């Protein structure tokens, strides 16, 4: 793969980009600051972005003058349109293995690494880590008791398991 450094002002965002990237720009900018530029933006022969709009916005936010790009040569206009969509859509079919993800996060936490640089929100991190980040939040969550529904619904035969205890909904007769 051929990668080149080009002036950021020579890159043209695709006018019909269907992805809304604004919410991710700060995370990507923080990632570029922490890890450096690791993935080039893909552009076509006219310097129009095929993939990498968020990285482009993050680079602008950081004031970068040059960015790494890869020119998608040898693709038809239809293939470029399809690749633009596939690149943005394909990640939506992936899921996390929360147990393994938690282990990775715990390793980083043990190394005293800033977990905000992983892109996860504080609430997500609290759910994924065995020991939440903020002890006060953990205590509040442990003491939280949800309000009962306005109109509780129970049917004859319902069974609730409370640890080793079982409660059944039955009718009582005199």
N, C-alpha and C positions, 0 to 999 in steps of 0.2 A: 504494500500500500504506500502510495506516495503522499507525504504530508508536507505542506509548505506554510511558511509564515507570511501573512498578508496584512496590509493595513486594515484595521477594523472598519474604517469608513468606506472601504471598497466592497464590503459585504452588504447585500440587500436582503432584508427579511421578505419572506414569501407573503405577498399581500393577502392571500386567501388561507393563511394558516388557521385551521379550525381549532387548534389547542389554545387554551387560555393559560399563559405561563406566569403571570404576574405573581401569584402566590408562592411560586417556587424560586424566584430570582434570588432572594436573600440567602436561602439555604445553599444554592449553587454557588453564589459569590463567596460564601464562607468556605465552601468546599475547595474552590479554586485557590483561595488564600492559604488554606491549610495544606493542601496536597499538591498544589501546582496545577498546571494545565495538563490533563491526562487523556482527554478524548477530543479529537479534532471535530470541528463543525464540518458537516458534509454540505458542499455547494455544487451547483451545476456549472456549466460552461459560462454562463452569464453572471456568475457570482451570487446567484439567488440561493438562499438557504434551503436545503432539502431537509436536513436534520440538525438540530442544535439551536433552535430559537432561544431557549432558556439560557444556554451557555453564552450566546451572543449578548443577551440583555445583561447577564451577570458581568460579562467582560466590560461592557459599557459602564455599568455601575462602578466597577473597580477602576475605571479610567485607563484600561489597557489600550495601547495604541496598535499593537499587532496581535493577531490570534492565529492559532494553528487550524488549518483547513485541509480537507481531503476533497479533491474534485471527483465527482461521480461521472467518470467518463465511460463511454460505451453503453450507456443506458438510453433507451428511447424516452421521449417525453411522457408516455404512458407509464413506463416503469418508474420514472422519477416520481410521478404523482402517487403511484401505488406504494413505493418505498417510503415516501413521506408519511403516508397514513399508517403503514405497517409498523414503522419504527416507533410511532407514538402509541399504537394500539396494543402491540405485542406484550408489553409489560403488564397490562391489565389482566392477563390470564394467569399470571404468576401469583403464588401465595407464599406466606411465610410459614416455616416450621417454628412456632413460637417457643418450643423448648430449646431448640438449637440456637435460635436468635437470642433468647435470654442468656444462654451460656456465653455467647460471643460478647454480649453487652456486659455481663458480669466480669469477663476477662478484661475488657477495656476499663471498667470501673476499678478493678483491682490494680490496674496500671496507672490509676489516677488520671485517666484521659477524659477530656471534656466530651461527655456523651451527646451534647447538643450538636456536635459536629457530625453525628451519624445521620442527622436529618429527622430523627424521631422527636415528637413533642414530649414535654415533661410528663404529661398524663400517660402517654403510651409507654414511656420508660418505666413509670411506676407500676404499670400492669405487667410488664415483661420481666422485671427484676424481682427476685425472691425477696430482697430487702429494698423497699422503696427508697427513693432518693431523699425524701424529706420525712423524718420521723414524726413530725407533727401531723402531716397529711396521713400517714399510715395509721396513726392513732385515731384520727377523726374517721377514717374509712372503717376501721375495726368497730367503732362505736355507732356507726350509722345504722339506723333502723328505718326502713322505708315506711311511708304512710300507707295504711290499708286502703284498698280501693273503696270508692264511694258506695258501690253496690257489690259486695262480695258475692261470688257465685260458687256454690258447692252442689254437687250432684250425689245422689245416693250411690254408694260404692266407691267414692273417691278415697284414696289412701295417701297420707302424707308420711314421708320418712324423715324423722328427726334424729339423725345419728342412729342409735340402735333401737329407737322408739318408733312405733307405728301408730298413727291416728287414723281412724276410719270414720267416714260419714255414714251414719246409719240412722234409721228411724227408731224411736223408742216407743214401746207400747206398754200400756198399763196392765 
